[in-house]
């Protein structure tokens, strides 16, 4: 089991109101599976991804990563797990606009203190693998939305993560490009043995999943029949 959550809860206060973004979510995510979490905007999908990815701490409950209770870890230890084991793909890409595609992919490896020569070699390989051989030196404003998402996926793979968390990866893309991104994520799961968890509105992603969950009002249910 790569991820397990137990009674995971995240509450926010908004004035006098309390928003239950994630409400006692317990789930298990096996290695090398493609998991989708579907639900409307505001259902808690993104918050759940941030909790699983150790970018946020729960109000209550626990996240286990490879059977380790992450609530017992320091900020530095959680950061090391994120850096070396988890890749993030965001709907808005989160590329640094002053860097080239190549430099954006190199960045996580630089943070992990990979030697510069190896950074460059691996970044080139990853960008070639996602079909961007001729776009290495282009900055974000010179790339299409589909190309930016491919750079984001290459960056997520930079440190050979065990887990990729993707938040609406097809949300900003046209239908054809979105389909290509789905195929790319599936290929990563099947050939690299990477666990992929996708929060999505896209029914095509859900249909391609090994396991499908649905969220509404912070609550999660596992869909049967997949």
JOQUI-V938277 format. One record per residue. N is the residue number from 1. SS is DSSP state (2 for helix, 1 for strand, 0 for the rest). PSI is psi in whole degrees, 0 to 359 (999 if undefined). Layout:
# JOQUI-V938277
n=N ss=SS psi=PSI
n=N ss=SS psi=PSI
This chain:
# JOQUI-V938277
n=1 ss=0 psi=124
n=2 ss=0 psi=324
n=3 ss=1 psi=138
n=4 ss=1 psi=135
n=5 ss=1 psi=145
n=6 ss=1 psi=113
n=7 ss=1 psi=41
n=8 ss=1 psi=126
n=9 ss=1 psi=136
n=10 ss=1 psi=118
n=11 ss=1 psi=147
n=12 ss=1 psi=145
n=13 ss=1 psi=130
n=14 ss=1 psi=93
n=15 ss=0 psi=235
n=16 ss=0 psi=354
n=17 ss=1 psi=152
n=18 ss=1 psi=125
n=19 ss=1 psi=122
n=20 ss=1 psi=88
n=21 ss=1 psi=320
n=22 ss=1 psi=128
n=23 ss=1 psi=96
n=24 ss=1 psi=54
n=25 ss=1 psi=121
n=26 ss=1 psi=121
n=27 ss=1 psi=162
n=28 ss=1 psi=134
n=29 ss=1 psi=116
n=30 ss=0 psi=157
n=31 ss=0 psi=148
n=32 ss=0 psi=34
n=33 ss=0 psi=155
n=34 ss=1 psi=113
n=35 ss=1 psi=133
n=36 ss=1 psi=146
n=37 ss=1 psi=107
n=38 ss=1 psi=156
n=39 ss=0 psi=161
n=40 ss=0 psi=167
n=41 ss=0 psi=138
n=42 ss=0 psi=6
n=43 ss=0 psi=344
n=44 ss=0 psi=2
n=45 ss=2 psi=310
n=46 ss=2 psi=318
n=47 ss=2 psi=318
n=48 ss=2 psi=318
n=49 ss=2 psi=318
n=50 ss=2 psi=325
n=51 ss=2 psi=314
n=52 ss=2 psi=322
n=53 ss=0 psi=6
n=54 ss=0 psi=25
n=55 ss=0 psi=347
n=56 ss=0 psi=156
n=57 ss=0 psi=141
n=58 ss=0 psi=157
n=59 ss=0 psi=321
n=60 ss=1 psi=169
n=61 ss=1 psi=179
n=62 ss=1 psi=153
n=63 ss=1 psi=125
n=64 ss=1 psi=129
n=65 ss=1 psi=115
n=66 ss=0 psi=48
n=67 ss=0 psi=8
n=68 ss=1 psi=129
n=69 ss=1 psi=107
n=70 ss=2 psi=347
n=71 ss=2 psi=343
n=72 ss=2 psi=356
n=73 ss=0 psi=152
n=74 ss=0 psi=169
n=75 ss=2 psi=317
n=76 ss=2 psi=319
n=77 ss=2 psi=321
n=78 ss=2 psi=319
n=79 ss=2 psi=320
n=80 ss=2 psi=320
n=81 ss=2 psi=315
n=82 ss=2 psi=314
n=83 ss=2 psi=321
n=84 ss=2 psi=347
n=85 ss=2 psi=346
n=86 ss=1 psi=129
n=87 ss=1 psi=138
n=88 ss=1 psi=135
n=89 ss=1 psi=119
n=90 ss=0 psi=152
n=91 ss=0 psi=323
n=92 ss=0 psi=14
n=93 ss=0 psi=315
n=94 ss=0 psi=35
n=95 ss=0 psi=148
n=96 ss=0 psi=118
n=97 ss=0 psi=338
n=98 ss=0 psi=351
n=99 ss=0 psi=153
n=100 ss=1 psi=170
n=101 ss=2 psi=316
n=102 ss=2 psi=315
n=103 ss=2 psi=325
n=104 ss=2 psi=321
n=105 ss=2 psi=329
n=106 ss=2 psi=334
n=107 ss=2 psi=311
n=108 ss=2 psi=327
n=109 ss=2 psi=326
n=110 ss=2 psi=319
n=111 ss=2 psi=329
n=112 ss=0 psi=5
n=113 ss=0 psi=37
n=114 ss=0 psi=139
n=115 ss=0 psi=141
n=116 ss=2 psi=320
n=117 ss=2 psi=317
n=118 ss=2 psi=324
n=119 ss=2 psi=310
n=120 ss=2 psi=315
n=121 ss=2 psi=315
n=122 ss=2 psi=321
n=123 ss=2 psi=319
n=124 ss=2 psi=315
n=125 ss=2 psi=317
n=126 ss=2 psi=318
n=127 ss=2 psi=325
n=128 ss=2 psi=322
n=129 ss=2 psi=332
n=130 ss=0 psi=15
n=131 ss=0 psi=29
n=132 ss=0 psi=36
n=133 ss=2 psi=319
n=134 ss=2 psi=10
n=135 ss=2 psi=18
n=136 ss=0 psi=321
n=137 ss=0 psi=10
n=138 ss=0 psi=141
n=139 ss=1 psi=170
n=140 ss=2 psi=316
n=141 ss=2 psi=346
n=142 ss=2 psi=4
n=143 ss=0 psi=150
n=144 ss=0 psi=168
n=145 ss=2 psi=320
n=146 ss=2 psi=321
n=147 ss=2 psi=321
n=148 ss=2 psi=320
n=149 ss=2 psi=324
n=150 ss=2 psi=321
n=151 ss=2 psi=317
n=152 ss=2 psi=321
n=153 ss=2 psi=318
n=154 ss=2 psi=317
n=155 ss=2 psi=320
n=156 ss=2 psi=335
n=157 ss=0 psi=357
n=158 ss=0 psi=320
n=159 ss=0 psi=28
n=160 ss=0 psi=58
n=161 ss=0 psi=152
n=162 ss=0 psi=336
n=163 ss=1 psi=131
n=164 ss=1 psi=129
n=165 ss=1 psi=120
n=166 ss=1 psi=122
n=167 ss=1 psi=107
n=168 ss=0 psi=55
n=169 ss=0 psi=343
n=170 ss=0 psi=3
n=171 ss=0 psi=329
n=172 ss=0 psi=9
n=173 ss=0 psi=153
n=174 ss=0 psi=169
n=175 ss=2 psi=314
n=176 ss=2 psi=314
n=177 ss=2 psi=321
n=178 ss=2 psi=320
n=179 ss=2 psi=321
n=180 ss=2 psi=322
n=181 ss=2 psi=320
n=182 ss=2 psi=314
n=183 ss=2 psi=322
n=184 ss=2 psi=315
n=185 ss=2 psi=320
n=186 ss=2 psi=319
n=187 ss=2 psi=321
n=188 ss=2 psi=317
n=189 ss=2 psi=317
n=190 ss=2 psi=320
n=191 ss=2 psi=331
n=192 ss=2 psi=358
n=193 ss=0 psi=35
n=194 ss=0 psi=136
n=195 ss=1 psi=131
n=196 ss=1 psi=126
n=197 ss=1 psi=122
n=198 ss=1 psi=124
n=199 ss=1 psi=128
n=200 ss=1 psi=154
n=201 ss=0 psi=348
n=202 ss=0 psi=113
n=203 ss=2 psi=334
n=204 ss=2 psi=325
n=205 ss=2 psi=314
n=206 ss=2 psi=317
n=207 ss=2 psi=330
n=208 ss=2 psi=352
n=209 ss=0 psi=150
n=210 ss=0 psi=321
n=211 ss=1 psi=134
n=212 ss=1 psi=129
n=213 ss=1 psi=156
n=214 ss=1 psi=141
n=215 ss=1 psi=144
n=216 ss=1 psi=129
n=217 ss=0 psi=38
n=218 ss=0 psi=354
n=219 ss=1 psi=147
n=220 ss=1 psi=143
n=221 ss=1 psi=147
n=222 ss=1 psi=129
n=223 ss=0 psi=136
n=224 ss=0 psi=161
n=225 ss=0 psi=0
n=226 ss=0 psi=999
